Amino acid sequence: MAEKRTYDLVIIGSGPGGYVAAVRAAQLGMKTACVERYPRLGGVCLNVGCIPSKALLDSSEFYHMTKEKFKEHGILVGDLKLDLATLMGRKEQVVEELTSNVKKLLDGNKVEILQGTGSVEAEDRVMVKDGDGKEIYDLSCKNILLATGSEPVQVPGMEFDKERIVSSTGALQFDSVPEHLGVVGGGYIGLELGSVWLRLGAKVTVIEMLPQITPMLDGQVGRTLKRILDKQGFAFRMNTKVSKAEVDGNKVQVTLDAEGGETESLTCDRLLVAVGRRPLSKGLGLEEVGVKIDGKTGQVLVDEFYRTNIPSISAIGDLIPGPMLAHKASAEGIAAVECMADLPGEVNYDAIPSVVYTWPEVAMVGLTEEQVKERKIPYCVGSYPFSGAGRARCMGEKEGFVKLISHQKTDRILGVHIIGPRAADMIAECVLALEFGASAEDIARTIHGHPTFAEALQEAAMSAGKCSIYAS
């Protein structure tokens, strides 16, 4: 018989949304339990997403730099060898350390961690089962928070076999460098993982059905990224669909439907299918208790307080509309819990950064130039190339630029787009600027250290100010 327990809040899922929400709930005095079905905490991000992919990106970048760039710095290396097993082992160590830290964080805040699969039985009740389907915990609670995240989309004709045709999870676990890696999808996941294996020696072909990669980016930035990736050795097949993929021994035969109706074949060792993710809303018992779900997307429908149509049940992160980003989920987790405590929890969706961890990195916040034009907002654009920044030249990373978009009449910053070295870190200043409603002049008049990459942002802000109606 299941053990009965009572809580103020039960959270299903321990990813960046769930564990952050649990800590905030504990800080607010709620007796909280966090239910996790996998052995390690941290969800997709820490285990098979953000963290392991960045660990591999960093390792592969070191390898690439040693092989291709050390000579220009006067550093001569002898026979260079790749120990993939050690590289993968380091990745696992990073994941283990961070997931262990999450457990310590929850334990330190007296959040009870319950191992098992959680499902909603009623508006105030969660059942937890073990791997054999046995009911082990029967939880009564005032509030339920759903934070189960998402999973890769499987495409008919390209089903994952976890060996040759893989999702992003599989592409983090190869035991050898593919001779030829095919990537279906030109979004950030495919480009990041493609970058890892390209640097380690694979030929990489990206197949994208749209005319451009990373369609969420500002058009100018997206075009620049593709040009740089072309130079790095990526092969792109744009305006091309994959109709099917078949494993033939240790190869994958991929049938392509190119623009104009032509059918072609591509042979690769491994095929990464990265066409998007879908919410993990099935199997939670939501339909049975009457929680409303979008039938097309699988997203859980919530109000501005993250409550479903059943007020005691809330949802955050990849389960609800919006970009599937770990930091969005964390922000929503805090806001949702604060709303439960009758505090003014909210998330400013106009100031959520997005980052593509290719090299150079790409980071953005706010509106793209295309969106500004579509909304008929009078605007100014200021840009500055990294080739003009002393720090970038010292590093030997001159490609890319900073692009700042401001309102022509008010000078208020509308969006910032960076492609270049350390873009992922530089964007934080821009997020803060949008959060506080800063103007281009505010950044232009802020003293930036010299020499730094951030000087390019200051220069872009100065440039944007020249077209403002307030410019002298």
N, C-alpha and C positions, 0 to 999 in steps of 0.2 A: 504494500500500500504506500502511496506517495506521502512523503513527509510534508506536513502543512506548515507554512510560514507566512508571516504578515509583514508588509512593508508599506512605506509611503509611496515609493516609486520602484517599479521594475523596468529595467532597460533590457531590450533584446538586441544584442549585438555590442561588441566591444571595440569597434573601429574608432577612427578619429572623432566621429560624432558621438558614439556611445560612451567611450571612456571619459571624454572631456565633460559630457553631460553628467555622468555619474559623480565626478569630482565636484562639479559645481553644485549638484544637488546635496551632496554631503556637507559642503560648506554652508549651505542654507538650512542645515539642520534636518534634512530628510533622511529617514532610514531607507537605504537604497541597496538594491541587488542588481547585478549585471550578469545576464545570462549569455554564455558563449558556447557555441557548439563545437568549435575547434580546440585542439589542445593548447594552442598559443593564443594569447590576447592580441589585439591590435588590428584585427580585420584585414581586408584586402590590402590596404595601404602599407601596413608594416610588414606583412608576410609575403605577398605576391604582387605588390604594386609599386607605390612610390619609392619605398626604401630600398628593396633589392635592385630595382632598375637603376636608381641613382648610384648605388654602390658599384654596379657593373659599368655604368657610364664613366664614373671616375677612374676605375681601374683601366678601362679600355683607352681612356684619354691619356693616362700616364704611358701606356704602351705605345700609343700612336706618337706622342711627343718624343719619347725616347728614340723611336724608329725614324721619325721624319724631321723633327725640329731641333734636336739637341746640337746638331752640327753647326747651325748658324749661331749658336751661343758659345761655340768653342768647346763643347763637351763631346768627346769622342768615346763611343761605346764599342766594345768588341762584339762577338757573336751574340746576337739577341735571341732569346728563346722565350716562348710563352708556356707557362705552366698553368693550364686552364683549371686543373683541379684545385690548385692553391687559390687562384682568383675566385673560383666559385666558393671555396671554403671561407674566404674572407667575407664574401657577401652573406653567407649564412651566419657568420659570427656577428656581423653588424645587426642582422635581423634579430638574432637571439638576444643580444644585449638590449636592444630597444624594446622588444616585447617583454623582457624581464623587468625593465624599468616601468612599463605600464602596470604590471602586476604590483610592483612595490608602491607605485603611486596610488592605486586603488586600495591596497592594504593599509597604507598610511592614512588614508582618509576614511577608513572603516567601511568601505564599500564591500559588500559580500559578493564574491565571485562564484557563480553557480555554473558548473560545467554540464552542458547538455543542450538539446534543441528545444527552444521555447516556442510556444504557440498560444494565441489568445483564445481563451475559453469563454470569457464574458467581459463586460466592460470593466470589471474589477478583479479579474482572475487570469493568471498565466500558468500553464502546465509545462513542466520541463521533463523531457524524456532522455534516456541514455541512448547509446548507439544501437541497441537492440530493440528500441521502441518501448522500453519499460518506463512507466511513469515513476519519476523519482522525487520531484518536488511539485507541490500544489501551492501556488503562491496567491495570496489575497493582497490587494493593493489599492491605494487611492487613485494612482495614475500609472499608465503604461506608456513607455516611449519606444517606438519602433526605430531601430537604427541598424538594419540588417545589410545595407549597402546594395551592391549590384554584382552582376556576373557578365562575362563576355557574351556577345550575341553569336549564336551559331547560325550559319547560312546554309540553307539546303544545297546539297551538292558539294559542300566543303566541310562536312562534319569533322569535329576534332577526333583524332585517334590518339592524341597525346604523345605521339612519336614522330610522325612525319608532318601531319597537319595539326598545328597547335594554336592555342590561344596565347595571350601575353604571358600567362603562367608557364606554359611549356617553353616559351622562348627565353625564360630566365633560367632554364635548367638543362640546356644542351650539354652533352658530355664531350662534344668535339665542335670545332668551328666548321660550320657548313661551307661547302665549296661554293654553293649558290643558294642564297636565301631569298625566297619570294615573299613579298609582303602585300597582302590585300588590304588596302586602306591607307590613304595618305594623311591621316590625322597624327596627333602628337604621339600616341602610343606606338604606332608603326614606325614613325621616324626616329623616335628615341631608341627603340630596340634594334631597328635597322642600323643605327649609328654604332651601337655596341659591337655588332658582329662585323660591320664594315671595317671598323678600326682594327679588329682582331684578324682580318684577312679574308673575310667572305666577300663574294660578289653579291650585291643586293639590288634587287629589282622591285620597285614599288609600283603596284597596279592600282590606279585610282579612276573611278568612273566619272568624276567631275573634271572640269578643265583646270582646276587649281588644287594644290595641296593646302592643308590647314585652313579650310574655308572660314573658320571663326576669326582669323587674324585680319588686321588691316591689309587691304590689297597690296599696297606698296611693300609692306613688310613680308607678306607671303611670297611675292614674286622674288624678292631679294633672297629669302631663305632658300627657295628652290634653285636659284642661280648658284648659290654657294654650295649647296648639297650636290648639285651637278658637278662642280669642280672637284668635290671630294671623292667622287666616284659612284654616287648613286645613279642607277638607271631608272628612269621614270616612264611609265606607260600611262599617259593621261587619256581621258575620255574612253576608257577601256573597262569593260565588265568581265568578270570571271563567271563563266557559265557552269563550270564544274572542275573538280580536282580529284584525280585518282592516284592512289599509291601503287607504284609498280616496282616491287622490290625495295631498293633503298633510294628510289627517286619518286618525285611527285610530278605527274603530267597535268599541266594546267591548261584548260581550254579558255582562250580569250576571245571575246567579242569586241573587236576594235571599232572605232568610229568609222562609219561608212558601211557597216555590215560585214566587214571581213572577219573571218574566223582564223585564229592562229593558235599555235601551241607553244607553251613554255615549259621547259624541264628544269626542276630545281631539286635540291637535296631535302630542304625543309620548306614548309609554307606556313607563314604566320598570318592568321586571319584576324585582323584588327579593325573591324568595321563599326565598333561601338559597343556599348554596354547596356544592360537592361536591369531595372530594379528587381531585387530579390523579395518580391511581395507575395509570391506563391508559397503555400505550405505554412503560412502563419495563422491560418484560421480566420482571416479577415472577412472573407465572404460569408462565412457561417455566422459571424456576430453582427454583420451588416455594415462593416466599414466600406465606404465608397472608394472604388479604384477605377482609374481610367482604363477602359477596356482595350484601347489600342496600345498604350505605352506601358501599362502595368504600374503606373505611378499612383501612389496614395494621395488622395486629394485632401488638402489641409487649408485652414484659414490663416489669417495673419498672425495668429498665436500658435501655429503649428498643430492645432487640434484638428482631428478628423471630424466627421459628422457625429461621432460619439465623443463628447467633450473630454472624457477621462483618458482617451487614447490619442496620442500624438505621434507624429512621424517627422523625420529629418533626413538630411543627407541625400544619397543617391535614390532614396525611395520617393522623393518628391520632386516637382519640377525645378529646373535650374541646372547649371553646370555641375557635372559630377566631379567635384574637387574636394579633397580632404579638408582643406581649410574652410570651405563653405560649410561642410558638415559640422566641424567643430564650433563654428560661430552659431550655427542653428541649434546645436545641442545646448549651448549656454543659454541662448535666447528662449528656447522652449521650456527649459527648467525654470528660468526666471519668471516666465509667464505663469507657470503652475503656482509659483509662490506669490503671484499678484504683483510682480515687479515689472518695470517697463522693458522687457527684453525685446530686442529687434535686431535685424541684420540689414545693413545698407547694401543692397544688391548692385548699386551703381559703383561700388568701390571694392569689388572682389577681383583680385589679380588673377591672371592666368599666365602660366609659364610653360614653354616648350624647352626641354633640356637637351636639345641638340648642341652642337658647337659650330658657330656661336649660339649662345642661348637667345631665346625670344621671350619677352615678357610684355604684358599689356594690362592696362586698367582703363575702364571708361569706354567711351564711344570710339568706333573706328571712323575714318574719314567717310567711308561709304554710308554709315549710319547717320552721320551729321548731315550729309547731303540729302539723304532720304527724308529726314525730318525738316529740311529746309531751314536749318539754323545758320545764321551768318557766322562764319568762323574764320580763324586765322590758323595757319600752320607754320610752326617753326621747326627746323631740323638742323642737325649737326652731325657730321660724320666722325666716327671714332678715329679715322686717320688724322684728324686734327687734334686729338687728345694726346698729350705727352705720355701719360701712363700707358695708353694702349700701344703707342709706338715702342716704348721700352719693353713691353711684353711681346711685341711682334704680332699683335692681334688688331689689325687695322680695318678689318671688314665690318660693315654694319653702320648703324646710325641711331640717333634718338629722334623721335618725331613727337612733337607736342601740339595738341589741338586745343585752341582756346576760343571762347565766345568773342566775336568781333566787337560787340557793344559793351560787354561787361568785363572782358579779359579773364573771366573765370575759366579754369581748366576743365575741358570736356573729356579728354582722353590723352594717354601717353603710351607710346609704342616704342619698344627698344629691341633692336637686334644687334647683339654684340657681346663682348666679354662681360661676365658678371651681371648680365641683365636681370637675372633672377633676384639678385640682392638689391640692385639699383631701384627696382620697381617699388620697393617699400616706401621710399620717400614720396613717390607719386601717389600711392594709395592714401597716405596720410594727407597729402595735399587735396585730393578729392574729398576725403572725409571731412575736412575742415573748410571746404569751399574756397580753396586758395585760388589766386590769380596767377597768370604767367609771370607777372611782375614780382609776386611774392617769391617765386623760385629764383627769378633772375637777380633779385637783390639779396638773396641768401648767400652768404659766403661759403663756398665749397673749397675743401682742401685741395692743395696742388702739390704734386700731380696726382689726380684721381680720375677714375672712369666717370664719376658723377659730374665732373666739369662739363662733360658733353651735354648733360641734362640742363645745366645752367645756361650754356650757350644756346641750346634749342629754345629755352624760355625767352632769352633775349631776342632771338630771331622772331618768335611769335609776336612779341610785343610791338615790333616795328609796323605791323599791319593793323593794329588796334586803332579804333577811332580816337583813342586817347593819346596815341603816339604823337610826339611833337614833330 
